[in-house]
């Protein structure tokens, strides 16, 4: 049960990040479109981390 709770928490965090960074409603996306946006978000966050290191 704990694993399910952790997975749901992570899913919620990802959806909140999609709303915050990409200004989209993740609940309106098809599954493959949602997955592409998650990858896009990961790239954005990685680039931000690189920029903050310098």
C-alpha positions in Angstrom: 0.0 0.0 0.0 2.9 2.4 0.8 4.3 1.9 -2.6 1.0 2.8 -4.2 0.8 5.9 -2.1 4.4 6.9 -3.1 3.5 6.4 -6.8 0.4 8.5 -6.5 2.3 11.3 -4.8 5.0 11.3 -7.5 2.2 11.3 -10.2 0.6 14.3 -8.6 4.0 16.2 -8.3 4.6 15.6 -12.0 1.1 16.8 -13.0 1.6 19.9 -10.8 4.9 20.6 -12.5 3.4 20.3 -15.9 0.8 22.9 -14.9 3.4 25.2 -13.4 6.1 25.0 -16.0 4.2 24.3 -19.2 0.9 25.9 -18.4 -1.1 22.9 -19.5 -3.8 20.8 -18.0 -2.2 17.3 -17.8 -5.6 15.7 -17.3 -6.7 16.7 -20.8 -3.7 15.0 -22.5 -3.7 11.6 -24.1 -1.3 9.2 -22.5 1.5 9.4 -25.2 1.1 13.2 -25.3 1.4 13.3 -21.4 4.6 11.2 -21.6 6.2 13.5 -24.2 5.4 16.5 -22.0 6.9 14.8 -19.0 10.1 14.2 -21.0 10.1 17.9 -22.1 9.7 18.9 -18.5 12.6 16.7 -17.5 14.8 18.4 -20.1 13.7 21.9 -18.9 14.6 21.1 -15.3 18.0 19.6 -16.3 18.8 22.8 -18.3 17.7 24.9 -15.3 20.0 22.9 -13.1 22.9 23.4 -15.4 22.3 27.1 -15.6 22.2 27.4 -11.9 25.5 25.7 -11.4 27.4 28.4 -13.3 
